[in-house]
């Protein structure tokens, strides 16, 4: 169900306010985000998300079922975003971006992600309400994505990305960074810096991941407001989560199997949506179990490090 315009205006005003404060803090003094600072922001965004969830539960305009859908969707998007963090680490490492400038890139990346995902969510919601059969396409795509996630072994190189190669053709790129700037002047000539390529690569990677996560959350609910708010809260917390997990993500080497299982289950759920409805509570339970087992397995059976020749 589409909520009143007041809910949309209020929520987006809050998001714009938080992003504006984030940009002001970043522009004042770029710095390397410490683990303590990142953990504090991560806890803050989780707390805000849960308070919003509680508000949905208590507000008479919403039902307890919608509140449960938000929590399930938020947990789903949060867990799927972890896979995106691996890509962020690879991008920053490949382009050799200094740690103190990574936060700024992620802030602008989040702003772009919100704009792109808003368009995709509204478009997806419109299509689903008019053409229910599109859910079957989403379901088949998610099953294929889970298979692709399981067999994926090769390391992707950002420079091979089509959009990055296109940007290199149409824009002159400087050989060196110029602090946090995306453009610089050399000998009176305006050039894009490599940091712009980093931002473009991050935006493209988020769009690619959105093609997985947005169909998945529509399997939980077709309420566009619930889909949108849970997705945006998960994205906003992803930046802080990156700095918390950047150094330890390699530990959770079984996590991709849990994520693949979640996508497979959601895909099956969508394919069966025309015959029977899987309860939201069961979906939440399966997501919890898949994540818990994969994390626990990673901690018990640690990844073997390659032995160096003597």
N, C-alpha and C positions, 0 to 999 in steps of 0.2 A: 504494500500500500504506500502511496506517495504521501509524505507528511506535509503539513502546512508550510507556507513560504517562510514563516517566522523561524521555524526550526533550522531551515537551510541558511538563512541570513545570520542567525546567531552563531551557528557552528562555524561557518566560514569566516565570520568576523573574528572569532576566537583564534582560529588557525592563522589568519593573516597577522594578528597581533603578536602571536608567539614567534612566527617567522621573522617579523620585523624586529623584535627584540633580539632574536638570534643573530640577525645580520648586523645590528648595531654593535653588539658585543664582539662579533668577529672582526668588523672593520676597525674597531678601536685598537685591538692588539692581537694579531695572529699569534698563536702559540701551540705548542705540542700538547694535545689533550692527555692528561694523566689518567691512570686507571681509576683513581679515586673520583676525579671529576666526571669521567665517563659513566662510572657506576652510579653516581649521584643523579645525573641526567636520565639515565636509563630507568632508575627507580622512580624518578619524577614522572616520566611519561607513562610508565605502567600504572602508577597510582592515579594519574589523571584519567587514563583510559577506564580503569575500574570504577572511579567515581562517576564518570559519564554513564557507564553500564548500570550503576546503582540508580542514577537519575532516570534512566529509561524504565527501570523496574518500578520505581515509585511514582513516575508521572502518569496521570490518568489517561493521557493521550496514547500511551503505549501499553502493550500487554506483557505479561511475564514471558510469554513465548518469544516475543521480539527481543527482550533482554537476553534470553538464552541464545537466540540466534546471533546477537551481536557478540557475545562472549565467545561462542564457537567460531564465528567468522574471524574475530580478532586473533584467537589462538592459531587458527589455520594460516592466516596471512603472516603472523609473526614467525611461525615455524618455517613457512616457505621462503620468507625473506632471508633466513640464515644461509640458504644456498646462494643467494645473491651476494652475501658478504664475502664468500670465497672469491667471486669474480672481482669485487672491489679490491681485495687484497692483491690479486694478480695484476690488476690495472695499475694501481699505485706503485707496485714493485717494478713492473715492466717499464713504466715511464720515469721511474726514479724520482717520485714526487716527495719533497721534504715533508716530514711529519707535521710541521707547524702549518702547512698550507692545505693539508688534506681535509680539515674540518670545513674550510671555506668552500672547497669544491663540492663537498657533500651537501652543504646548505643549499647551494644553487642547484645541485642535482635533485634534491628533495623538492624544491619549488617546481622544477620541470616535471618531475614524476607526478606531483599532485595535479598539475594541469593535464598531462597526458592521460592519467588514470581517470580523472573526472570525465573526460570526453569518452573514454572507453566504457566506463561504468554506465553513464547515461545512455550511450548508444546500445550497449548490451542489454540494459533493462528494457529499452523500447522494443528491441528486436524480440526479446523473450516474451513480452506481453502480447505482441502481435503474431509471432510465429513460434509457438511452443516447441515445434520440432527441432529448433536450433539447439535445444538442450542435448539432443542426441549427438549432434556434431561436436558440441563441447565435450561430452562424455567420451566419445571415441578419441578425441584429441588428447584428453588427459591420460587415457590409458596408454596411448602412444608415447606421451611425454614421460610417463613412469618407466616404460621400457627403455626409452632413450637415456634416462637418468641412470638406470642400472648398468647399461653397457658402455656408457661414456668413459673413455680412458684418456683420450688425447687432450693435451693442453692447448687451449685456444690462444692465439696471438692477436692482441688488439690491433696491431698494424694491418692485419689482413681483413679487418672489418670493412665492408663496402662503404659505409658512411664516412669512416675515417679516411679512406683512400680518396673519396670524393672531395672531402674538405681540403685535403692536401693539394688536389688539383685546382681548386677554385680560389684558395687563399694562400698567400705567401706565409710560410711558417718560419719563425726565427729558430736558430739552432740552440739557443739557451733560454732558460726561464728568466723572467723579470719579476721576482717576488711572487706576489699573489695575483698579478695582473694577467688578464686574458689577451690583452693587446699591448704592443709596445712600439716605440719609434726607434728606428736605427737609420742614421744618415738621412733623416727627414722622411723616411718611408715607413708607413704604417704596416706592421706585421702582427699576425696572430702568434701567440706563444704556445709552446707545447702543452701548457696548462689548459688551453681551449680544447685540444685534442682529447685530453683526459676527461674533461667535462662531457664532451660529445660521446665518448665511449661509454661513460657511466650512464648517460641518458638512454643510449641505444640498448644497453644491457638491461636496464629497468623495463623498457618497453617489451623486450623479449620475454622477461620473466612475468610481466603483466599478462601476457597471453596464456600463461599457465595458471596464475593465481586468481585472476578475475573470473574465468569460467568456474574455477573450483568453489569460490565463495557463493556464486549463484546457485550452486547445488544445495547450499545451506538455506538460503532465502532468496526470493525474488523482490524483496522490499529494497528499492534503490537507496533509500536513506540509510538503512541498516548496512547495506553493502558498502556504501560510500564512507560512512563514518568509521566503520571497523577497519576498512582499508587504509584510510588516511591516518588513523591513530597508529596502525602498525608501521606505516612508512615513517612517520615522525620519530618513532622510537628506534628505528633501524639505524639512524646515524650514530646515536649514543652506543647502541649495542655493538656497532662495528668496532669502536675503540675499546670496548670491554673484551670482545672475543678475538680481536685481531691476532693476538699472540698465541691463542690456545685453540683456535678452530681446528687445527690439524689433529688435535687429540680426538675429536669426535668423528673418526673416520667411518663409523657405521651409520652416521646420521642420514646419509643419502638413501640408505635402504629404507629407513623409517619414512622419509619424505616420499620415496617412490611408492611405498605401500599406501600412504595417505592419498596420493594422487590416483592410484589404481582404484581404491575404494570409492573416492568421489566420482571417478569416471563411471564405475558400475552403477553408483547411485543415480547419476544423471540418465544413464541408458534405461534404467528401470523406472524412471519418474512417471512414465505414462501408465504404469501398471500398479504400483504401490508406492507409498511414501515412507522413507526411512526416517524414524524419529530423530529430531535434532540431538536429543540426549545421547542416543546411540552413536551418532557421528562424533560428538564431543568425546565420548569414552574411547572410541577407536583412535582418534587423534592423540589423546593423552597416552594411551598404551603404546602406540607406534613410536612416539617421541621418547617416552620413558625407557622402553626396551632398547632402542638404538643407542641412546646416551649411556645407559647402564652397560650395554655390551662393549661400547667403546672404552669405558673405564676399566672393565674387567680384562678384555683382550686388547691390550695396547698394540698400536701399530708398530710393526718391526721396522727398525731403522736400517738402511743399507749399510752393510759392513764395508769398511774401507780396506783396500788391499794393503797387506803388510809390506 
